[in-house]
């Protein structure tokens, strides 16, 4: 079942500094029927009078906001997360809102992550998101205000949710009407996506795998971040279910035990 109910979409703001921005985000979220707002290490108070002034008829979202210290805390029960960026120096491919958010609508809990107003998202924060979204803007003036970026994404999500449940007007191949609604997935794939593992489950597996790869010398401390990014990309393309992550972690535990418990392999000289 897709996220046609937009209450299942989470908006995550990392180190938001401007109370007026925060209030504007709450307002546009409520306009579009999105109610799950999380703040990671916020630099302003949701109770700030300026925030409440800008959150016209949406002060209740500020009252109910969840505040956590780390991005992983905000994503732990989500199955997918997409990062919004304005940077052009990323090696990972970025997607326009229609395509990136269609991908988000395929699972039962997804998050859109927005970075701090002055710096965006760091590479360390980006690694916790499986895809990158970039809103097309002019090269001469690419930077969007935080609340503007949230508004564009929230509107796109609402349109996609409506299109996915009610259909789109006009023929799908019309040059003026691109069909970005949720694709018709095979029933088995749709069932698997319902059981798609949470980010917390996969992060635990990645931590376990990283420790093992360091122990066997496949990773080195000075390059482990870059190489683990490649490992993450490999597994994220597999759409692992919770059961598959549990199975993988069982393999990793057995390998770790074998490294500790098994006697060392004799050298060629010892064999002779």
Beta strands, then each sheet from edge to edge (+ up, - down):
strand 1: 9-14
strand 2: 36-40
strand 3: 66-68
strand 4: 80-84
strand 5: 94-95
strand 6: 110-114
strand 7: 131-133
sheet 1: 3+ 2+ 1+ 6+ 4+ 7+ 5+
end
